[in-house]
Amino acid sequence: MSAPESAVLNNELPPKAARTFCPPASRRFVMFSAILASSMGFIDGSVVSLAMPAIRADLGASLIDAQWISNGYMLFLSALVLLGGAAGDVFGVRNIFAGGIAVFMVTSLLCAISTDADMLIVMRALQGVGAAFMVPGSLAIIAKSFPADMRGKAIGQWAAFSSLTMALGPFLGGMVLSFGDPWMWRLIFAINVPIGVLALVMIFGKVPADRPSETRRLDIPGAVLATVGLGVIAWGLTSFGLPAEGQLVAPIIWVVIGVALFAAFILWESHTRSPMVKLELFRSRAFSGANLYTLILFFAFSAVLFFLPMTLVSAWGTKEWQVSLLFIPLSLFIALLSGSAGRLADRRGPRLPLTLGAAIVTVSYTGLALTMPLMQIWTVTLPLLLLNGLGMAILVSPLSAAVMLATPDEDTGLASGVNNAVARAAGLMAVAALGAVAGLVFAKVLGEGAPGVEFGAFSPTPLMPAMEALRVEATNRAFQAIAGISAAMCALAGIIAWVTQPAWREKRSDLPS
């Protein structure tokens, strides 16, 4: 599961629908198609990191390739998700939602038949484009299809079934990976084809087209600047893990260029008539603080979720289905406790649960950093990941509440989308930056004795026992560095929440004018 892969993790609020376009008899088909679309996004987001050792072994992919198999998807999803949401208002939610599903489905098939890592990276990037239109569309079409007095129940049903998928998807994927042939990672992508076909049949056969609710221009230049800027920053961070010789441009130069492009994006947003992001929202200290909290905490969360499965599978020899069991409590805790955490935020304000949740996750990641050499998956690692699930369940609903409390009513949909995009961008940067850290630490511990051996992958040739033990130690040490950095970032996020989030009695006092 990526962090957050959909609005379930952020409890993203739907945009205010102008008028219900869908007749009652068609609403169940809207619900089914939205659940199917969410399932595709969840399964891909949660299982790809679990399948990464198998993908790398089958395609001969390097650590850099592995990072960009993930980052190609996250780059376009994080940069274009706001554009995808706005496109539904301009061209109709049904059409954009269906288009996103179609692109996601076709590119999933191409992912499944990829012949090398480069092809898989490109297809994953295109898959991210489809997801950028499919993910916001799955919630928006529900919000626009159901009347106001039924909308909350409908969204609750959608979230419940989506949470179930989020819990079961990694386990089923892990079973396929553990007991199938090496090529069976391809089924993770191929399964999206029949799911997507079924969803499209229901959408076009049972759901009428809706009228666009707005007539405005889409911010294409802003989307291009955001995508290229984030992509160049991510590439620069990834490049720190490459050997210095052979690089025509130093990694820091790439990062500077990317930052300059992203600064140009901000400048463009401040002057264009139809911006993707209303920059005035960031005048609120609480809104800016909530998004900074999201950036830092989900950076850490995404890093652990991406690199831990590779460590357990490639170094500890744990079966993929066993690793998948470690992450089921995360989904269950979020499904079971988010409501209570949201009510706590309503009574006391978001400051306390955001700080407490970040503190618990800090303890979890500190424990992972300290105990990796023990290699005790059930007695040590599982309890620490239970803490991670508890902490995340405490903070996800209050985080959404913090964003909403700091935002004028007419901008809640946009504000939630911004926060969702920030979380995805955090995952992009985490995989890029901490992948470089993992590679450097791994290489330093392993030394020169095993050429071609990389972090998170099986050795291409059998190693002598002493060298195999050193490979395992190097993998553990690399993940210890990732977990330690992640723990420090979660602690920082907790401090930011305490400093920036108002008490309940102060709510909405610092809204931007």
C-alpha positions as semicolon CSV with decimal commas, in nm:
position;residue;x (nm);y (nm);z (nm)
1;M;0,000;0,000;0,000
2;S;0,128;0,333;-0,087
3;A;0,084;0,630;0,142
4;P;-0,199;0,725;0,088
5;E;-0,300;0,537;-0,217
6;S;-0,648;0,685;-0,221
7;A;-0,881;0,911;-0,039
8;V;-0,949;0,637;0,220
9;L;-0,618;0,715;0,392
10;N;-0,675;1,088;0,385
11;N;-1,051;1,065;0,437
12;E;-1,071;1,297;0,140
13;L;-1,395;1,491;0,128
14;P;-1,593;1,491;-0,194
15;P;-1,649;1,810;-0,389
16;K;-1,986;1,971;-0,353
17;A;-2,200;1,832;-0,632
18;A;-2,428;2,074;-0,806
19;R;-2,709;1,829;-0,885
20;T;-2,754;1,454;-0,893
21;F;-2,744;1,331;-1,254
22;C;-2,776;0,958;-1,193
23;P;-3,117;0,783;-1,169
24;P;-3,169;0,557;-0,864
25;A;-3,153;0,235;-1,065
26;S;-2,802;0,321;-1,188
27;R;-2,649;0,420;-0,857
28;R;-2,548;0,068;-0,757
29;F;-2,347;0,044;-1,079
30;V;-2,173;0,369;-0,991
31;M;-2,085;0,219;-0,654
32;F;-1,958;-0,109;-0,801
33;S;-1,746;0,064;-1,064
34;A;-1,596;0,303;-0,806
35;I;-1,506;0,012;-0,578
36;L;-1,349;-0,178;-0,868
37;A;-1,145;0,126;-0,971
38;S;-1,026;0,179;-0,614
39;S;-0,935;-0,189;-0,595
40;M;-0,708;-0,157;-0,896
41;G;-0,527;0,138;-0,743
42;F;-0,495;-0,030;-0,404
43;I;-0,368;-0,362;-0,538
44;D;-0,100;-0,201;-0,753
45;G;0,003;0,045;-0,484
46;S;0,036;-0,214;-0,208
47;V;0,174;-0,517;-0,389
48;V;0,439;-0,371;-0,620
49;S;0,689;-0,316;-0,338
50;L;0,618;-0,670;-0,217
51;A;0,687;-0,804;-0,566
52;M;0,998;-0,595;-0,625
53;P;1,257;-0,868;-0,552
54;A;1,079;-1,100;-0,797
55;I;1,050;-0,823;-1,057
56;R;1,419;-0,742;-1,022
57;A;1,520;-1,106;-1,052
58;D;1,299;-1,167;-1,356
59;L;1,393;-0,850;-1,545
60;G;1,747;-0,806;-1,417
61;A;1,651;-0,467;-1,274
62;S;1,893;-0,261;-1,064
63;L;1,811;-0,071;-0,745
64;I;1,777;0,248;-0,953
65;D;1,534;0,066;-1,182
66;A;1,335;-0,053;-0,880
67;Q;1,309;0,303;-0,749
68;W;1,176;0,428;-1,081
69;I;0,933;0,140;-1,127
70;S;0,771;0,295;-0,822
71;N;0,854;0,659;-0,888
72;G;0,739;0,664;-1,250
73;Y;0,389;0,587;-1,122
74;M;0,404;0,819;-0,821
75;L;0,545;1,111;-1,020
76;F;0,254;1,143;-1,260
77;L;-0,007;1,055;-1,000
78;S;0,116;1,319;-0,753
79;A;0,167;1,589;-1,016
80;L;-0,155;1,533;-1,212
81;V;-0,411;1,427;-0,950
82;L;-0,538;1,786;-0,908
83;L;-0,562;1,825;-1,285
84;G;-0,753;1,496;-1,297
85;G;-1,003;1,621;-1,042
86;A;-1,054;1,948;-1,227
87;A;-1,096;1,766;-1,559
88;G;-1,406;1,596;-1,420
89;D;-1,565;1,935;-1,362
90;V;-1,479;2,049;-1,715
91;F;-1,553;1,737;-1,923
92;G;-1,792;1,545;-1,697
93;V;-1,707;1,313;-1,411
94;R;-1,826;0,995;-1,584
95;N;-1,618;1,053;-1,898
96;I;-1,299;1,140;-1,710
97;F;-1,344;0,855;-1,464
98;A;-1,396;0,606;-1,748
99;G;-1,102;0,748;-1,941
100;G;-0,877;0,708;-1,638
101;I;-0,987;0,346;-1,597
102;A;-0,923;0,274;-1,965
103;V;-0,571;0,418;-1,956
104;F;-0,495;0,240;-1,629
105;M;-0,623;-0,090;-1,768
106;V;-0,431;-0,076;-2,097
107;T;-0,106;0,031;-1,932
108;S;-0,150;-0,243;-1,671
109;L;-0,156;-0,498;-1,951
110;L;0,158;-0,345;-2,098
111;C;0,321;-0,359;-1,754
112;A;0,236;-0,729;-1,739
113;I;0,408;-0,805;-2,070
114;S;0,711;-0,579;-2,016
115;T;1,027;-0,736;-2,150
116;D;1,274;-0,528;-1,951
117;A;1,296;-0,276;-1,670
118;D;1,294;0,026;-1,902
119;M;0,964;-0,077;-2,058
120;L;0,811;-0,139;-1,716
121;I;0,921;0,205;-1,593
122;V;0,761;0,377;-1,893
123;M;0,439;0,178;-1,859
124;R;0,422;0,250;-1,486
125;A;0,455;0,621;-1,563
126;L;0,164;0,601;-1,807
127;Q;-0,028;0,396;-1,552
128;G;0,021;0,688;-1,311
129;V;-0,138;0,921;-1,567
130;G;-0,445;0,699;-1,577
131;A;-0,456;0,680;-1,198
132;A;-0,444;1,060;-1,173
133;F;-0,782;1,072;-1,346
134;M;-0,924;0,748;-1,204
135;V;-0,849;0,803;-0,833
136;P;-1,026;1,138;-0,782
137;G;-1,299;1,026;-1,022
138;S;-1,393;0,724;-0,810
139;L;-1,501;0,946;-0,522
140;A;-1,631;1,235;-0,732
141;I;-1,870;1,016;-0,932
142;I;-2,022;0,884;-0,607
143;A;-2,058;1,237;-0,471
144;K;-2,228;1,352;-0,790
145;S;-2,451;1,044;-0,833
146;F;-2,610;1,025;-0,489
147;P;-2,837;1,292;-0,335
148;A;-2,710;1,479;-0,031
149;D;-2,912;1,273;0,221
150;M;-2,765;0,947;0,084
151;R;-2,414;1,062;-0,002
152;G;-2,254;1,004;0,337
153;K;-2,381;0,645;0,356
154;A;-2,265;0,579;0,000
155;I;-1,916;0,712;0,065
156;G;-1,902;0,505;0,384
157;Q;-1,987;0,189;0,189
158;W;-1,726;0,274;-0,071
159;A;-1,464;0,333;0,199
160;A;-1,553;0,008;0,379
161;F;-1,519;-0,209;0,069
162;S;-1,204;-0,021;-0,034
163;S;-1,051;-0,082;0,310
164;L;-1,128;-0,452;0,274
165;T;-0,950;-0,455;-0,061
166;M;-0,659;-0,268;0,090
167;A;-0,627;-0,541;0,355
168;L;-0,675;-0,846;0,130
169;G;-0,489;-0,728;-0,182
170;P;-0,132;-0,765;-0,044
171;F;-0,213;-1,106;0,107
172;L;-0,353;-1,246;-0,217
173;G;-0,064;-1,095;-0,413
174;G;0,182;-1,243;-0,165
175;M;0,027;-1,588;-0,206
176;V;0,069;-1,567;-0,584
177;L;0,429;-1,452;-0,550
178;S;0,518;-1,714;-0,289
179;F;0,378;-2,025;-0,453
180;G;0,393;-1,940;-0,823
181;D;0,664;-1,927;-1,084
182;P;0,902;-1,627;-1,099
183;W;0,706;-1,466;-1,383
184;M;0,382;-1,455;-1,182
185;W;0,447;-1,100;-1,058
186;R;0,298;-1,011;-1,396
187;L;-0,046;-1,124;-1,275
188;I;-0,045;-0,833;-1,029
189;F;-0,082;-0,603;-1,329
190;A;-0,277;-0,835;-1,560
191;I;-0,563;-0,874;-1,310
192;N;-0,650;-0,508;-1,374
193;V;-0,766;-0,591;-1,728
194;P;-1,082;-0,793;-1,642
195;I;-1,153;-0,563;-1,348
196;G;-1,127;-0,255;-1,572
197;V;-1,340;-0,411;-1,845
198;L;-1,616;-0,491;-1,595
199;A;-1,606;-0,138;-1,456
200;L;-1,624;0,018;-1,803
201;V;-1,914;-0,205;-1,907
202;M;-2,113;-0,087;-1,606
203;I;-2,020;0,280;-1,652
204;F;-2,108;0,303;-2,021
205;G;-2,393;0,056;-2,011
206;K;-2,573;0,167;-1,696
207;V;-2,459;0,518;-1,598
208;P;-2,567;0,825;-1,799
209;A;-2,325;1,101;-1,884
210;D;-2,326;1,401;-1,652
211;R;-2,313;1,763;-1,758
212;P;-1,988;1,947;-1,685
213;S;-2,030;2,168;-1,381
214;E;-1,775;2,430;-1,485
215;T;-1,652;2,600;-1,799
216;R;-1,290;2,692;-1,739
217;R;-0,947;2,617;-1,872
218;L;-0,739;2,336;-1,734
219;D;-0,400;2,442;-1,600
220;I;-0,188;2,245;-1,848
221;P;0,126;2,463;-1,811
222;G;0,105;2,425;-1,435
223;A;0,073;2,048;-1,466
224;V;0,378;2,032;-1,696
225;L;0,589;2,247;-1,465
226;A;0,489;2,044;-1,158
227;T;0,557;1,712;-1,331
228;V;0,895;1,810;-1,476
229;G;1,002;1,987;-1,157
230;L;0,916;1,694;-0,931
231;G;1,067;1,449;-1,180
232;V;1,399;1,632;-1,203
233;I;1,421;1,664;-0,823
234;A;1,351;1,294;-0,784
235;W;1,610;1,204;-1,046
236;G;1,868;1,422;-0,874
237;L;1,802;1,254;-0,540
238;T;1,822;0,911;-0,703
239;S;2,151;1,003;-0,872
240;F;2,324;1,041;-0,535
241;G;2,325;0,661;-0,524
242;L;2,503;0,628;-0,860
243;P;2,883;0,619;-0,903
244;A;3,025;0,968;-0,956
245;E;3,219;0,862;-1,263
246;G;3,006;0,854;-1,572
247;Q;2,758;1,116;-1,452
248;L;2,762;1,411;-1,690
249;V;2,564;1,629;-1,447
250;A;2,620;1,624;-1,070
251;P;2,315;1,516;-0,866
252;I;2,301;1,847;-0,682
253;I;2,269;2,029;-1,014
254;W;1,966;1,818;-1,105
255;V;1,811;1,898;-0,768
256;V;1,873;2,272;-0,815
257;I;1,720;2,263;-1,165
258;G;1,419;2,075;-1,031
259;V;1,371;2,322;-0,747
260;A;1,393;2,610;-0,996
261;L;1,127;2,447;-1,214
262;F;0,903;2,393;-0,914
263;A;0,955;2,756;-0,815
264;A;0,843;2,847;-1,167
265;F;0,533;2,634;-1,108
266;I;0,453;2,831;-0,792
267;L;0,508;3,159;-0,976
268;W;0,279;3,045;-1,256
269;E;0,009;2,940;-1,009
270;S;0,018;3,284;-0,852
271;H;-0,056;3,457;-1,185
272;T;-0,269;3,224;-1,397
273;R;-0,645;3,271;-1,407
274;S;-0,722;2,900;-1,359
275;P;-0,462;2,763;-1,116
276;M;-0,449;2,401;-1,001
277;V;-0,362;2,526;-0,653
278;K;-0,494;2,835;-0,474
279;L;-0,176;2,961;-0,314
280;E;-0,371;3,187;-0,078
281;L;-0,474;2,877;0,115
282;F;-0,116;2,856;0,241
283;R;-0,153;3,190;0,419
284;S;-0,315;2,989;0,695
285;R;-0,052;2,866;0,939
286;A;-0,269;2,565;1,022
287;F;-0,314;2,469;0,655
288;S;0,057;2,511;0,578
289;G;0,145;2,320;0,895
290;A;-0,089;2,034;0,810
291;N;0,064;1,997;0,465
292;L;0,420;2,021;0,597
293;Y;0,325;1,754;0,851
294;T;0,189;1,541;0,564
295;L;0,504;1,587;0,357
296;I;0,740;1,486;0,637
297;L;0,538;1,206;0,795
298;F;0,433;1,041;0,469
299;F;0,792;1,067;0,345
300;A;0,887;0,842;0,637
301;F;0,581;0,618;0,608
302;S;0,632;0,562;0,233
303;A;1,002;0,483;0,277
304;V;0,936;0,211;0,534
305;L;0,654;0,058;0,330
306;F;0,867;0,049;0,015
307;F;1,201;-0,073;0,150
308;L;1,094;-0,307;0,434
309;P;0,939;-0,576;0,209
310;M;1,252;-0,584;-0,006
311;T;1,463;-0,629;0,307
312;L;1,252;-0,909;0,451
313;V;1,223;-1,101;0,123
314;S;1,575;-1,058;-0,015
315;A;1,778;-1,076;0,309
316;W;1,568;-1,263;0,563
317;G;1,432;-1,512;0,309
318;T;1,073;-1,447;0,421
319;K;0,798;-1,559;0,184
320;E;0,598;-1,279;0,025
321;W;0,269;-1,401;0,172
322;Q;0,420;-1,387;0,521
323;V;0,544;-1,034;0,464
324;S;0,198;-0,934;0,344
325;L;0,052;-1,042;0,679
326;L;0,263;-0,777;0,852
327;F;0,074;-0,498;0,678
328;I;-0,282;-0,623;0,720
329;P;-0,307;-0,470;1,072
330;L;-0,233;-0,129;0,920
331;S;-0,542;-0,150;0,701
332;L;-0,756;-0,294;0,979
333;F;-0,650;-0,033;1,234
334;I;-0,729;0,246;0,988
335;A;-1,067;0,095;0,906
336;L;-1,162;0,033;1,270
337;L;-1,014;0,334;1,450
338;S;-1,031;0,623;1,205
339;G;-1,388;0,706;1,308
340;S;-1,297;0,730;1,676
341;A;-0,987;0,934;1,597
342;G;-1,199;1,168;1,385
343;R;-1,444;1,217;1,671
344;L;-1,153;1,293;1,905
345;A;-1,034;1,557;1,659
346;D;-1,388;1,702;1,655
347;R;-1,393;1,730;2,035
348;R;-1,035;1,832;2,110
349;G;-0,903;1,960;1,779
350;P;-0,647;1,782;1,558
351;R;-0,335;1,892;1,748
352;L;-0,336;1,613;2,008
353;P;-0,410;1,313;1,781
354;L;-0,168;1,434;1,514
355;T;0,109;1,468;1,770
356;L;0,025;1,142;1,947
357;G;-0,001;0,948;1,621
358;A;0,335;1,078;1,500
359;A;0,494;0,992;1,836
360;I;0,369;0,632;1,820
361;V;0,497;0,593;1,463
362;T;0,831;0,738;1,580
363;V;0,855;0,465;1,846
364;S;0,770;0,202;1,584
365;Y;1,038;0,311;1,339
366;T;1,297;0,358;1,613
367;G;1,227;0,001;1,721
368;L;1,270;-0,123;1,364
369;A;1,603;0,057;1,336
370;L;1,730;-0,097;1,660
371;T;1,606;-0,454;1,612
372;M;1,672;-0,539;1,246
373;P;1,985;-0,750;1,325
374;L;1,767;-0,978;1,544
375;M;1,570;-1,091;1,236
376;Q;1,270;-1,197;1,447
377;I;0,974;-1,130;1,221
378;W;0,687;-1,249;1,442
379;T;0,810;-1,170;1,792
380;V;0,976;-0,834;1,719
381;T;0,896;-0,690;1,376
382;L;0,521;-0,765;1,384
383;P;0,460;-0,594;1,722
384;L;0,651;-0,288;1,601
385;L;0,438;-0,275;1,285
386;L;0,126;-0,305;1,501
387;L;0,242;0,017;1,667
388;N;0,287;0,170;1,323
389;G;-0,070;0,076;1,231
390;L;-0,203;0,219;1,558
391;G;-0,020;0,548;1,509
392;M;-0,136;0,588;1,150
393;A;-0,496;0,506;1,247
394;I;-0,484;0,778;1,513
395;L;-0,360;1,047;1,276
396;V;-0,520;0,998;0,932
397;S;-0,869;1,128;1,014
398;P;-0,745;1,420;1,227
399;L;-0,510;1,515;0,944
400;S;-0,806;1,551;0,711
401;A;-0,988;1,744;0,985
402;A;-0,691;1,978;1,025
403;V;-0,694;2,057;0,655
404;M;-1,070;2,117;0,654
405;L;-1,068;2,335;0,967
406;A;-0,807;2,561;0,808
407;T;-0,996;2,598;0,479
408;P;-1,299;2,805;0,375
409;D;-1,602;2,589;0,300
410;E;-1,596;2,661;-0,071
411;D;-1,238;2,531;-0,101
412;T;-1,257;2,207;0,100
413;G;-1,247;1,982;-0,207
414;L;-0,942;2,160;-0,349
415;A;-0,769;2,166;-0,009
416;S;-0,820;1,793;0,038
417;G;-0,684;1,731;-0,311
418;V;-0,375;1,941;-0,236
419;N;-0,311;1,743;0,081
420;N;-0,357;1,417;-0,110
421;A;-0,108;1,530;-0,375
422;V;0,143;1,633;-0,107
423;A;0,125;1,285;0,047
424;R;0,194;1,124;-0,290
425;A;0,479;1,361;-0,368
426;A;0,628;1,271;-0,029
427;G;0,630;0,906;-0,132
428;L;0,801;0,995;-0,458
429;M;1,079;1,183;-0,280
430;A;1,117;0,915;-0,012
431;V;1,184;0,636;-0,260
432;A;1,427;0,857;-0,455
433;A;1,626;0,997;-0,162
434;L;1,632;0,701;0,075
435;G;1,698;0,457;-0,208
436;A;2,026;0,642;-0,257
437;V;2,094;0,618;0,117
438;A;2,022;0,245;0,115
439;G;2,249;0,185;-0,183
440;L;2,538;0,379;-0,031
441;V;2,515;0,212;0,311
442;F;2,480;-0,132;0,154
443;A;2,784;-0,081;-0,068
444;K;2,994;0,050;0,221
445;V;2,917;-0,251;0,443
446;L;2,951;-0,511;0,167
447;G;3,274;-0,374;0,027
448;E;3,420;-0,500;-0,299
449;G;3,376;-0,873;-0,240
450;A;3,050;-0,928;-0,427
451;P;3,024;-0,728;-0,751
452;G;2,676;-0,696;-0,895
453;V;2,502;-0,752;-0,560
454;E;2,265;-0,469;-0,460
455;F;2,035;-0,378;-0,175
456;G;1,693;-0,540;-0,187
457;A;1,774;-0,802;-0,452
458;F;1,872;-1,166;-0,452
459;S;2,234;-1,234;-0,541
460;P;2,263;-1,310;-0,916
461;T;2,510;-1,593;-0,835
462;P;2,549;-1,813;-0,525
463;L;2,778;-1,656;-0,263
464;M;3,014;-1,818;-0,017
465;P;2,854;-1,847;0,331
466;A;3,064;-1,568;0,478
467;M;2,983;-1,332;0,192
468;E;2,614;-1,425;0,206
469;A;2,612;-1,340;0,576
470;L;2,777;-1,008;0,496
471;R;2,512;-0,940;0,228
472;V;2,238;-0,998;0,482
473;E;2,413;-0,772;0,733
474;A;2,457;-0,500;0,470
475;T;2,087;-0,518;0,381
476;N;1,985;-0,491;0,746
477;R;2,222;-0,200;0,804
478;A;2,086;-0,018;0,500
479;F;1,729;-0,054;0,624
480;Q;1,836;0,051;0,972
481;A;1,953;0,380;0,818
482;I;1,617;0,423;0,642
483;A;1,419;0,344;0,958
484;G;1,634;0,576;1,169
485;I;1,587;0,868;0,929
486;S;1,214;0,791;0,912
487;A;1,185;0,791;1,291
488;A;1,354;1,130;1,315
489;M;1,121;1,273;1,050
490;C;0,811;1,143;1,232
491;A;0,932;1,307;1,551
492;L;0,976;1,633;1,361
493;A;0,625;1,598;1,218
494;G;0,485;1,565;1,569
495;I;0,656;1,886;1,673
496;I;0,521;2,065;1,367
497;A;0,167;1,950;1,448
498;W;0,192;2,075;1,805
499;V;0,328;2,414;1,699
500;T;0,104;2,483;1,398
501;Q;-0,233;2,328;1,478
502;P;-0,474;2,537;1,685
503;A;-0,671;2,421;1,986
504;W;-1,040;2,356;1,922
505;R;-1,151;2,692;2,057
506;E;-0,924;2,864;1,805
507;K;-1,052;2,676;1,502
508;R;-1,090;2,868;1,177
509;S;-0,950;3,184;1,336
510;D;-0,660;3,212;1,093
511;L;-0,833;3,139;0,765
512;P;-0,686;3,324;0,469
513;S;-0,872;3,637;0,380
